């Protein structure tokens, strides 16, 4: 029983900070300082993931490589920004977010 309690306490200590970090990350709201396409791509990468940003770039005749040569997202390349700021909201909310930008 003591081993079970010890394992449970350890698991709680490991899971609690992760849950709090994930909860805080899900509450991040990105706001653009302008209505440019480039800013929208950065926000899309952070909110929906890099795959969605790839799709948006392709639909507009561009690529991540071309984007990264000319632009950055808060001083980071698009991949790094998406990974660090990733919020990944549900796909059905994407159209609403795109309409705002």
Secondary structure, 3 states (H helix, E strand, C coil): CHHHHHHHHHHHHHHHHHHHHHHHHHCCCCCCCCCCHHHHHHHHHHHHCHHHHHHHHHHCCCCHHHHHHHCCECCECHHHHHHHHCCCCCHHHHHHHHHHC
